Amino acid sequence: MLRDILYAYRTLLKSPGLTIVSLLTLAIAIGANTAIFSFVDSILLTPLPYPDSDKIVRVLEKPPNGPRNGISTLNFLDWRSQNNAFEYMAAQAGADVTLTGYGEPVQLRGERVSPQYFNIFGLKAAQGRLFTADEEQRGNEHKVVLSHLFWISQFGGDPKLVGQTIHLDGEPYIVIGILPDGSAFDRGYSQIWMPLAFRPDQMTRNFHWFGSFAKLKPGVTLQQARARMDTIGARIARDHPDSNKNWGVVVERYSDIMVSSVLRTSLYVLLSAVGMILLIGCANLANLTLSRGAARERELAVRSALGASRSRLIRQFLTENILLSVAGGVLGIGVGYATMAALRAAVPPFSLPSEANVVMDFRVLLFTLAISVLTGIIFGLVPAFAATKVNLSVSLKEGARGTIGGAGGRLRGALVITEVALAFMLLTGAGC
């Protein structure tokens, strides 16, 4: 194998023009696949970055004529006190606030949450602490937890900030904790969290204004949780028909709903498109390999006459093609990284789930290696069979010219037609 690799290396150096064209083709095709796969892997394939992430669910109300809706306060309190399916259950509502006292007023993206909210996602404070149960009571809710990124950008990472008072919407709040560095909450929409303490005017079943998350108890399946919450929802609808008639409960696994159907479809379409680019590149390179095999017809005939079997010649051809493909894959990593970075910068803020950390990690590099080897086999196998089917009596004649006619010529024509067809399909799809 080492001798085959060295021979392939010397052979490729003898044809610099063809080698450079092949490497550039491979770099573009493999790089495009690498870039898009980094998004697909981070968003669709990688598990959520939370402990027991498969147990995290979103719980909402189900209106009579719709799939899901916000929750009313009294319904949520009944759910939380009566259910035996969840280890933790927490309400969540948006609450943008204005920070003052540090130069110009700053508009902050915030949330009000139940104290168990961070327990659901398995988060602990990097500094200070998180909310306690008594802080969801009126009068005790003037506490805040900051994201690590916001703490650095706004307060310069001041370690003395915990325990100090800041003013939000003109009211004093005590900073009690800082979230860990690098968590998904650093990439999310919110910068600051406050306890959700329900006001008297919010204690109703007719005002549906917030959402909730929960974590399944050990041993409780999603189907069991749905059945138990349906029972509670039916009881509330029976006892309070004026506000809850025909209303129900929706329990959805968080990993299933964090990616919108539009984003999921877009990623699959992009992955299919770059897959077609790779197939076009393979057809192009297969044609080049056939031409190269024709030019080496006499060499192959001599080697065959000296005792080389056809399988041995095919192996040599495949070694050359795989070596070329892997080298193109190495270049493709650079192209893919640049493309990934450009796409990540071009995506509007908060368009991707905060849990998705799009990077070129070991999984993406392994994918690049796999498609590099597979590409070398795909564009090299059929030309290898065609090029090694030599006629000794004709090929060894002095002055014989390397040509591929007959079946070989038809194969090259078929590859050209395939390239054009794939390119036409790709352009038509892009136009739609």
SVG drawing of the C-alpha trace seen along z (x, -y; Angstrom):
<svg xmlns="http://www.w3.org/2000/svg" viewBox="-69 -58 76 70">
<polyline fill="none" stroke="black" stroke-width="0.4" points="0.0,0.0 2.8,-2.4 4.4,-1.7 1.1,-2.3 0.7,-5.6 4.2,-6.8 3.7,-5.7 0.3,-7.6 2.0,-10.7 4.7,-10.6 2.1,-10.0 0.0,-13.0 3.0,-15.2 3.6,-14.3 0.2,-15.8 0.1,-19.1 -2.6,-20.7 -5.1,-17.9 -4.1,-17.5 -4.7,-21.2 -8.1,-21.2 -9.1,-18.1 -8.0,-19.4 -9.9,-22.7 -13.0,-20.8 -12.8,-18.6 -12.1,-21.5 -15.2,-23.3 -17.5,-20.3 -16.2,-18.8 -15.9,-22.3 -19.6,-23.1 -20.7,-19.8 -18.5,-20.3 -19.9,-23.8 -23.6,-22.8 -23.1,-19.6 -21.6,-21.6 -25.0,-23.4 -27.0,-20.2 -24.9,-18.4 -25.1,-21.2 -28.8,-22.0 -30.4,-18.6 -28.1,-15.8 -26.2,-16.9 -28.1,-16.4 -29.1,-19.4 -26.4,-20.7 -28.4,-20.0 -28.3,-17.0 -31.1,-14.5 -32.1,-16.7 -34.5,-14.1 -36.6,-14.7 -37.1,-18.4 -40.6,-19.3 -42.6,-22.4 -46.1,-22.5 -48.8,-24.8 -52.6,-25.0 -54.5,-23.6 -57.4,-25.8 -60.6,-24.4 -59.6,-25.5 -55.8,-25.6 -52.7,-23.5 -51.3,-25.4 -51.7,-28.6 -50.2,-30.5 -51.2,-29.5 -53.4,-31.3 -52.1,-31.7 -54.6,-29.7 -54.4,-26.8 -50.7,-26.7 -50.8,-26.7 -53.3,-23.7 -51.0,-21.9 -48.0,-22.4 -49.7,-21.3 -51.7,-18.4 -49.3,-16.7 -47.1,-13.7 -45.3,-13.5 -42.7,-16.2 -39.7,-16.6 -39.7,-20.3 -42.2,-22.7 -41.6,-26.4 -43.4,-29.3 -41.6,-31.6 -42.6,-35.1 -40.8,-37.7 -39.9,-40.9 -37.7,-43.4 -36.4,-46.1 -34.3,-49.2 -31.0,-49.4 -30.1,-52.8 -27.3,-54.1 -24.4,-53.0 -24.1,-55.8 -26.8,-55.9 -30.0,-53.8 -29.7,-50.3 -32.7,-48.2 -32.2,-44.6 -33.8,-41.4 -35.2,-39.7 -37.4,-37.0 -39.4,-36.4 -39.2,-32.7 -40.3,-30.4 -37.5,-29.5 -37.3,-25.9 -36.6,-27.1 -32.8,-26.7 -33.2,-23.2 -35.0,-22.0 -32.0,-22.8 -29.4,-21.6 -27.8,-25.0 -25.9,-26.1 -24.6,-29.6 -21.0,-30.3 -21.0,-33.0 -23.6,-33.6 -26.8,-31.6 -30.0,-31.1 -33.6,-31.8 -35.3,-30.1 -38.9,-29.2 -39.7,-32.3 -38.6,-34.7 -41.7,-34.0 -43.8,-35.7 -44.8,-39.3 -42.3,-41.5 -39.4,-39.1 -39.0,-39.2 -36.6,-42.0 -33.6,-39.7 -31.8,-39.2 -29.5,-36.6 -27.3,-37.7 -25.9,-35.8 -22.1,-35.5 -21.8,-37.2 -23.9,-40.2 -22.0,-40.4 -18.7,-40.7 -20.0,-43.1 -21.9,-45.5 -20.1,-45.2 -16.6,-44.2 -16.8,-40.9 -16.8,-42.8 -16.5,-40.0 -18.0,-42.4 -21.3,-42.9 -23.0,-39.9 -24.8,-41.3 -25.0,-44.8 -28.1,-46.7 -28.9,-47.7 -31.9,-49.7 -34.3,-48.2 -37.2,-50.3 -36.4,-52.7 -36.7,-50.0 -33.9,-48.4 -32.9,-44.8 -30.2,-42.8 -27.8,-40.8 -27.7,-37.3 -26.0,-35.2 -24.1,-34.9 -24.7,-32.0 -21.7,-29.8 -19.6,-30.9 -20.3,-29.2 -23.7,-27.9 -26.5,-27.9 -28.0,-30.8 -25.1,-33.0 -26.2,-32.5 -29.9,-32.9 -32.2,-36.0 -32.3,-36.9 -29.6,-38.7 -31.2,-38.9 -33.7,-36.8 -36.0,-37.8 -38.4,-35.8 -42.0,-35.5 -44.3,-36.6 -47.9,-36.7 -49.8,-39.9 -53.4,-39.8 -54.8,-41.0 -53.1,-38.0 -54.8,-35.4 -57.4,-34.4 -58.1,-31.6 -59.1,-33.8 -55.8,-35.6 -53.3,-33.2 -50.0,-35.1 -47.0,-32.9 -45.4,-29.5 -43.9,-26.8 -41.2,-24.1 -40.9,-20.9 -38.6,-18.0 -40.0,-14.4 -39.6,-12.4 -37.3,-9.4 -39.3,-6.5 -42.0,-8.7 -42.3,-8.6 -43.6,-11.4 -46.8,-9.4 -47.5,-8.9 -46.9,-12.6 -49.4,-13.5 -52.0,-11.1 -51.6,-12.5 -51.8,-16.1 -54.8,-15.3 -56.5,-14.0 -55.8,-17.3 -56.8,-19.4 -60.1,-17.5 -60.8,-18.0 -60.1,-21.8 -62.4,-22.0 -65.2,-20.2 -64.8,-22.3 -64.4,-25.7 -66.5,-25.4 -66.9,-29.2 -63.2,-29.6 -61.9,-26.1 -64.6,-24.3 -62.9,-22.2 -59.5,-23.4 -56.7,-20.8 -52.9,-20.5 -50.1,-20.1 -46.8,-18.4 -44.0,-18.4 -40.4,-17.3 -38.2,-20.4 -35.7,-18.8 -38.6,-18.3 -39.8,-21.9 -36.7,-24.0 -36.1,-23.8 -38.8,-25.3 -40.2,-23.4 -39.0,-26.1 -35.4,-25.9 -35.4,-22.1 -36.6,-22.1 -34.1,-24.8 -31.2,-22.7 -32.3,-19.6 -32.7,-21.5 -29.2,-23.0 -27.7,-19.6 -29.4,-18.1 -28.1,-21.0 -24.4,-20.6 -24.8,-16.8 -25.7,-17.4 -22.7,-19.7 -20.6,-16.8 -22.1,-14.4 -21.4,-16.9 -17.8,-17.1 -17.6,-13.3 -18.9,-13.1 -16.5,-15.7 -13.5,-14.0 -14.6,-10.6 -14.4,-12.0 -11.0,-13.4 -9.9,-10.0 -11.1,-8.3 -9.2,-10.7 -6.1,-10.1 -6.6,-6.4 -6.7,-6.6 -3.4,-8.4 -1.8,-5.7 -3.1,-2.8 0.3,-1.7 1.7,-1.9 -1.1,0.3 -0.6,2.8 3.1,3.1 2.4,3.7 -0.3,6.2 2.2,8.0 4.7,8.2 2.2,10.0 0.1,7.4 -3.5,8.7 -6.4,6.5 -7.4,6.3 -3.8,5.0 -4.2,2.3 -7.6,1.3 -6.2,1.1 -3.5,-1.3 -6.0,-3.5 -8.2,-3.6 -5.2,-4.5 -4.4,-7.4 -8.0,-8.6 -8.4,-8.3 -5.1,-10.1 -6.3,-12.9 -9.7,-13.0 -8.2,-13.1 -5.8,-15.9 -8.9,-17.7 -10.7,-17.1 -7.9,-18.7 -8.2,-21.8 -12.0,-21.4 -11.7,-21.8 -10.3,-25.3 -13.0,-26.1 -15.6,-24.7 -14.5,-26.6 -14.5,-29.9 -17.9,-29.1 -19.3,-28.1 -18.0,-31.3 -19.4,-33.5 -22.8,-31.8 -22.8,-32.0 -22.1,-35.8 -24.8,-36.2 -27.6,-34.5 -29.7,-37.1 -29.4,-37.2 -31.5,-34.6 -32.5,-32.8 -30.8,-29.6 -31.6,-27.9 -29.5,-29.1 -28.5,-25.5 -26.9,-25.1 -23.2,-26.0 -22.1,-25.8 -18.5,-24.8 -16.2,-22.6 -15.6,-19.9 -14.3,-16.3 -17.7,-15.0 -17.6,-17.4 -13.9,-16.5 -14.8,-12.8 -17.6,-13.5 -15.2,-15.3 -12.8,-12.4 -15.6,-10.0 -16.9,-11.8 -13.4,-12.4 -12.7,-8.7 -16.1,-7.9 -15.7,-10.5 -12.4,-9.0 -14.1,-5.6 -17.1,-6.9 -15.3,-8.9 -12.5,-6.3 -14.1,-2.9 -15.9,-2.9 -13.0,-4.7 -10.6,-2.2 -12.5,0.8 -12.8,-0.9 -9.1,-2.0 -7.7,1.4 -9.7,3.3 -6.8,3.3 -6.1,5.2 -2.4,6.2 -2.1,7.0 -3.3,3.5 -1.9,1.4 1.6,2.8 2.0,2.1 4.6,-0.5 3.0,-3.9 -0.3,-2.8 -2.2,-5.9 -4.1,-6.0 -7.8,-6.3 -11.0,-5.1 -13.6,-4.2 -16.6,-2.1 -18.0,-1.5 -15.4,-3.9 -16.6,-6.7 -20.2,-6.0 -19.4,-6.1 -17.7,-9.5 -20.8,-10.8 -23.0,-9.5 -21.0,-11.3 -21.3,-14.6 -25.0,-14.1 -25.2,-13.4 -23.2,-16.5 -25.5,-18.7 -28.7,-17.1 -27.6,-17.5 -26.5,-21.1 -29.9,-21.9 -31.8,-20.3 -29.7,-22.4 -30.2,-25.6 -33.9,-25.0 -34.3,-24.2 -32.4,-27.4 -34.6,-29.4 -37.7,-28.1"/>
</svg>
